């Protein structure tokens, strides 16, 4: 299937959760399929904690969300796009989407804007998160998750010493 058939441009991907380097979905879906990986920021968005993964929610003037900009190897691009759409449970126009894939400018390590595909919370998910979600103030899910794991280890250590 060509880009025209998919209706997509060959943009890099901005990832901010389990697809980041060192995370489990990176190993499962991205290892060996990328030509370049670099830290990046998604402005005008905030991050919410989800059930084992985060959601970026667009919010003009807020943020940024910390993540990585991944450029796919040319031969891996279309299979990777399909795999990521499947992983993120995204189908164009489906009202049951958890995420929607949108083209947004992210800031590379120099601060330059780079157009990229980003999976953000679908409108119905975003509305619920804005109402009762758990905001990750740092905008960095990996740091947030690592801090949670550290607190759990500390608590379990306290329990073992009681």
C-alpha atoms as a printed R data frame, in Angstrom:
    type eleno elety resid chain resno       x      y      z
1   ATOM     1    CA   UNK     A     1   0.000  0.000  0.000
2   ATOM     2    CA   UNK     A     2   1.409  3.405 -0.948
3   ATOM     3    CA   UNK     A     3   1.430  6.615  1.107
4   ATOM     4    CA   UNK     A     4  -1.353  7.927 -1.127
5   ATOM     5    CA   UNK     A     5  -3.505  4.902 -0.325
6   ATOM     6    CA   UNK     A     6  -2.928  5.440  3.396
7   ATOM     7    CA   UNK     A     7  -3.439  9.181  3.074
8   ATOM     8    CA   UNK     A     8  -0.313  9.865  5.111
9   ATOM     9    CA   UNK     A     9   2.996 11.635  4.830
10  ATOM    10    CA   UNK     A    10   6.177  9.876  5.866
11  ATOM    11    CA   UNK     A    11   6.703 11.808  9.077
12  ATOM    12    CA   UNK     A    12   8.833 10.747 12.027
13  ATOM    13    CA   UNK     A    13   6.993  9.575 15.144
14  ATOM    14    CA   UNK     A    14   6.964 11.366 18.500
15  ATOM    15    CA   UNK     A    15   6.672  8.794 21.305
16  ATOM    16    CA   UNK     A    16   6.272  9.598 25.000
17  ATOM    17    CA   UNK     A    17   5.363  6.373 26.841
18  ATOM    18    CA   UNK     A    18   5.954  2.657 26.387
19  ATOM    19    CA   UNK     A    19   7.380  3.222 22.879
20  ATOM    20    CA   UNK     A    20  10.336  5.295 24.140
21  ATOM    21    CA   UNK     A    21  13.814  3.748 23.941
22  ATOM    22    CA   UNK     A    22  14.321  1.409 26.891
23  ATOM    23    CA   UNK     A    23  10.593  0.783 27.300
24  ATOM    24    CA   UNK     A    24   8.910 -2.570 26.520
25  ATOM    25    CA   UNK     A    25   6.973 -1.541 23.411
26  ATOM    26    CA   UNK     A    26  10.088  0.030 21.909
27  ATOM    27    CA   UNK     A    27  11.802 -3.340 22.029
28  ATOM    28    CA   UNK     A    28   8.750 -5.123 20.640
29  ATOM    29    CA   UNK     A    29   7.834 -2.709 17.836
30  ATOM    30    CA   UNK     A    30  10.679 -0.319 17.052
31  ATOM    31    CA   UNK     A    31  14.011 -2.048 17.615
32  ATOM    32    CA   UNK     A    32  15.813 -2.352 14.290
33  ATOM    33    CA   UNK     A    33  13.188 -0.257 12.459
34  ATOM    34    CA   UNK     A    34  14.527  3.232 13.188
35  ATOM    35    CA   UNK     A    35  17.261  5.235 11.506
36  ATOM    36    CA   UNK     A    36  17.361  7.928 14.184
37  ATOM    37    CA   UNK     A    37  16.101  8.479 17.739
38  ATOM    38    CA   UNK     A    38  16.505 11.739 19.633
39  ATOM    39    CA   UNK     A    39  14.934 13.483 22.636
40  ATOM    40    CA   UNK     A    40  12.130 15.894 21.749
41  ATOM    41    CA   UNK     A    41   9.285 17.879 23.304
42  ATOM    42    CA   UNK     A    42   5.620 18.175 22.387
43  ATOM    43    CA   UNK     A    43   4.462 21.711 23.216
44  ATOM    44    CA   UNK     A    44   0.838 22.605 23.865
45  ATOM    45    CA   UNK     A    45   0.062 19.247 25.467
46  ATOM    46    CA   UNK     A    46  -0.054 17.739 28.941
47  ATOM    47    CA   UNK     A    47   0.343 14.170 30.102
48  ATOM    48    CA   UNK     A    48  -2.074 12.019 32.077
49  ATOM    49    CA   UNK     A    49  -1.410  8.694 33.756
50  ATOM    50    CA   UNK     A    50  -3.311  5.799 32.219
51  ATOM    51    CA   UNK     A    51  -3.651  2.122 33.078
52  ATOM    52    CA   UNK     A    52   0.005  1.221 32.532
53  ATOM    53    CA   UNK     A    53   0.604  3.805 29.829
54  ATOM    54    CA   UNK     A    54   0.180  7.574 29.467
55  ATOM    55    CA   UNK     A    55  -2.069  9.800 27.385
56  ATOM    56    CA   UNK     A    56  -0.981 13.095 25.828
57  ATOM    57    CA   UNK     A    57  -3.856 15.575 25.801
58  ATOM    58    CA   UNK     A    58  -3.612 18.681 23.656
59  ATOM    59    CA   UNK     A    59  -3.752 21.853 25.731
60  ATOM    60    CA   UNK     A    60  -2.620 25.106 24.051
61  ATOM    61    CA   UNK     A    61  -0.154 27.074 26.152
62  ATOM    62    CA   UNK     A    62   0.586 24.165 28.506
63  ATOM    63    CA   UNK     A    63   3.230 21.461 28.600
64  ATOM    64    CA   UNK     A    64   5.506 20.288 27.222
65  ATOM    65    CA   UNK     A    65   5.371 16.513 27.052
66  ATOM    66    CA   UNK     A    66   8.816 14.878 27.045
67  ATOM    67    CA   UNK     A    67   9.522 12.088 24.591
68  ATOM    68    CA   UNK     A    68  11.582 10.989 21.640
69  ATOM    69    CA   UNK     A    69  11.458 11.704 17.932
70  ATOM    70    CA   UNK     A    70  11.914  8.489 15.951
71  ATOM    71    CA   UNK     A    71  12.676  8.378 12.254
72  ATOM    72    CA   UNK     A    72  11.778  5.031 10.680
73  ATOM    73    CA   UNK     A    73  14.014  3.251  8.224
74  ATOM    74    CA   UNK     A    74  12.505  3.778  4.759
75  ATOM    75    CA   UNK     A    75  11.745  0.085  4.166
76  ATOM    76    CA   UNK     A    76  10.185 -0.245  7.637
77  ATOM    77    CA   UNK     A    77   7.948  2.833  7.460
78  ATOM    78    CA   UNK     A    78   4.621  1.436  6.233
79  ATOM    79    CA   UNK     A    79   4.722 -1.769  8.313
80  ATOM    80    CA   UNK     A    80   5.716  0.318 11.341
81  ATOM    81    CA   UNK     A    81   2.905  2.804 10.773
82  ATOM    82    CA   UNK     A    82   0.397 -0.057 10.607
83  ATOM    83    CA   UNK     A    83   1.881 -1.720 13.719
84  ATOM    84    CA   UNK     A    84   1.753  1.504 15.733
85  ATOM    85    CA   UNK     A    85  -1.801  2.268 14.616
86  ATOM    86    CA   UNK     A    86  -2.763 -1.231 15.769
87  ATOM    87    CA   UNK     A    87  -0.893 -0.929 19.088
88  ATOM    88    CA   UNK     A    88  -2.502  2.440 19.814
89  ATOM    89    CA   UNK     A    89  -5.913  1.060 18.773
90  ATOM    90    CA   UNK     A    90  -6.240  3.792 16.165
91  ATOM    91    CA   UNK     A    91  -8.420  3.462 13.077
92  ATOM    92    CA   UNK     A    92  -9.283  6.609 11.100
93  ATOM    93    CA   UNK     A    93 -12.787  7.782 11.957
94  ATOM    94    CA   UNK     A    94 -13.504  5.057 14.535
95  ATOM    95    CA   UNK     A    95 -15.447  6.570 17.469
96  ATOM    96    CA   UNK     A    96 -13.981  3.908 19.797
97  ATOM    97    CA   UNK     A    97 -10.358  4.983 19.312
98  ATOM    98    CA   UNK     A    98  -8.285  5.355 22.475
99  ATOM    99    CA   UNK     A    99  -5.834  7.559 20.586
100 ATOM   100    CA   UNK     A   100  -5.883  9.533 17.367
101 ATOM   101    CA   UNK     A   101  -2.822  9.978 15.178
102 ATOM   102    CA   UNK     A   102  -2.235 13.650 14.398
103 ATOM   103    CA   UNK     A   103   0.554 15.592 12.700
104 ATOM   104    CA   UNK     A   104   2.037 18.110 15.128
105 ATOM   105    CA   UNK     A   105   5.228 20.138 15.374
106 ATOM   106    CA   UNK     A   106   7.530 18.794 18.054
107 ATOM   107    CA   UNK     A   107  10.726 20.462 19.160
108 ATOM   108    CA   UNK     A   108  13.964 18.617 18.478
109 ATOM   109    CA   UNK     A   109  17.009 18.866 20.753
110 ATOM   110    CA   UNK     A   110  17.940 22.240 19.193
111 ATOM   111    CA   UNK     A   111  14.434 23.625 19.754
112 ATOM   112    CA   UNK     A   112  13.610 23.553 16.039
113 ATOM   113    CA   UNK     A   113  10.052 22.503 15.133
114 ATOM   114    CA   UNK     A   114   9.776 19.197 13.292
115 ATOM   115    CA   UNK     A   115   6.462 17.836 11.954
116 ATOM   116    CA   UNK     A   116   5.786 14.377 13.398
117 ATOM   117    CA   UNK     A   117   3.024 11.857 13.955
118 ATOM   118    CA   UNK     A   118   1.791 11.895 17.544
119 ATOM   119    CA   UNK     A   119  -0.802  9.632 19.129
120 ATOM   120    CA   UNK     A   120  -2.880 11.836 21.430
121 ATOM   121    CA   UNK     A   121  -5.894 10.895 23.529
122 ATOM   122    CA   UNK     A   122  -9.053 10.592 21.444
123 ATOM   123    CA   UNK     A   123 -11.613 13.329 22.196
124 ATOM   124    CA   UNK     A   124 -13.829 11.184 24.461
125 ATOM   125    CA   UNK     A   125 -10.776  9.917 26.397
126 ATOM   126    CA   UNK     A   126  -9.330 13.440 26.662
127 ATOM   127    CA   UNK     A   127 -12.617 14.780 28.045
128 ATOM   128    CA   UNK     A   128 -12.639 12.156 30.801
129 ATOM   129    CA   UNK     A   129  -8.997 12.780 31.659
130 ATOM   130    CA   UNK     A   130  -9.538 16.533 31.900
131 ATOM   131    CA   UNK     A   131 -12.421 15.889 34.311
132 ATOM   132    CA   UNK     A   132 -10.990 13.203 36.565
133 ATOM   133    CA   UNK     A   133  -7.576 12.108 35.286
134 ATOM   134    CA   UNK     A   134  -4.277 12.039 37.104
135 ATOM   135    CA   UNK     A   135  -2.085 14.760 35.573
136 ATOM   136    CA   UNK     A   136   1.655 14.067 35.329
137 ATOM   137    CA   UNK     A   137   2.962 17.529 36.142
138 ATOM   138    CA   UNK     A   138   6.490 16.901 34.878
139 ATOM   139    CA   UNK     A   139   5.223 15.880 31.444
140 ATOM   140    CA   UNK     A   140   7.684 12.965 31.556
141 ATOM   141    CA   UNK     A   141   6.038  9.567 31.912
142 ATOM   142    CA   UNK     A   142   9.297  7.609 32.288
143 ATOM   143    CA   UNK     A   143  10.436  9.786 35.212
144 ATOM   144    CA   UNK     A   144   6.947  9.629 36.733
145 ATOM   145    CA   UNK     A   145   6.815  5.830 36.441
146 ATOM   146    CA   UNK     A   146  10.327  5.437 37.863
147 ATOM   147    CA   UNK     A   147   9.391  7.623 40.851
148 ATOM   148    CA   UNK     A   148   6.270  5.490 41.429
149 ATOM   149    CA   UNK     A   149   8.358  2.295 41.335
150 ATOM   150    CA   UNK     A   150  10.844  3.795 43.785
151 ATOM   151    CA   UNK     A   151   8.024  4.721 46.193
152 ATOM   152    CA   UNK     A   152   6.606  1.185 45.936
153 ATOM   153    CA   UNK     A   153  10.015 -0.343 46.676
154 ATOM   154    CA   UNK     A   154  10.452  1.989 49.635
155 ATOM   155    CA   UNK     A   155   7.002  1.096 50.997
156 ATOM   156    CA   UNK     A   156   7.562 -2.627 50.566
157 ATOM   157    CA   UNK     A   157  10.946 -2.242 52.279
158 ATOM   158    CA   UNK     A   158   9.243 -0.437 55.168
159 ATOM   159    CA   UNK     A   159   6.712 -3.256 55.418
160 ATOM   160    CA   UNK     A   160   9.458 -5.867 55.438
161 ATOM   161    CA   UNK     A   161  11.142 -4.100 58.345
162 ATOM   162    CA   UNK     A   162   8.009 -3.736 60.464
